[in-house]
Amino acid sequence: MNTDDRFIDLEIKLAMQEDLLDTLNRTVYEQSRRIDQLEAMLAKLAEHVQNNAHSGPGTILNERPPHY
């Protein structure tokens, strides 16, 4: 194997590693964005639960009173 072939092999490997790194970076970015979305949803859910804590266990929300 001559020097030119070795350089070509190294360039190919480097290009493949750069592509893999770009893919991993995109994956990490997308997961980070999704985690942010899930944290926001969790905060809203916690707020909803706290705001409705007065209804007590077993109480159905928006239940019609018995006189209707």
N, C-alpha and C positions, 0 to 999 in steps of 0.2 A: 504494500500500500504506500503510495507516494504522498508527499506533503500536501499536494492539492486535494487529494481524496480525503485526507484527514481533516483538512480545513472545511471541506464541504460537509462531512459528517458532523463536525462540531457546529457548523452553522445550522444544520437541520435540527440537531438536538436543542440548540439555543432557541430556535423559532418555535419548536414544540413546547419548550418550557415557558416561553413568553405567552403562548396561547393558553396553556394551562393556568398560568398565573392570572391572566385576564379573566378566565372563566371562574376561578376561585374568588377573585375580587368582586365580580358581579354577584356571585352566590352570597357572599358575606353581606354585600350591600342590600340585596333583596331580603335576606333574613333579618337584618337590622331594621329595615323599614317595616317588615311584618311584625317584629317584636314591638316596635313603637305603636303600631295599630292595636295589637293585642293588649298592651298596657293601657292604652286609652279606653278600650272597651271594658277592661277590668275595673278601671277607676269609675266609669259610668255605672257599671253594675254594682259596685260597692256603695256608691252614692244612692242608687235606687233602693238597695236593700236597707240602707240606713234610714232613708226617708220613709220607708214603709214598715219600719220595725214596730211602730205603734199599733199596727193592725193585728199583731199577735200571731202565734202559731195556729195553723188550721183555718185562718180567716181567708176567704177568697176575696181577692181584690175586685172592686167594682161590683160587688154582690148587691142585688136589689134588696131593700128593706122588706120585711115580711108583710107590711101593710099594702104593698102594691099588688 
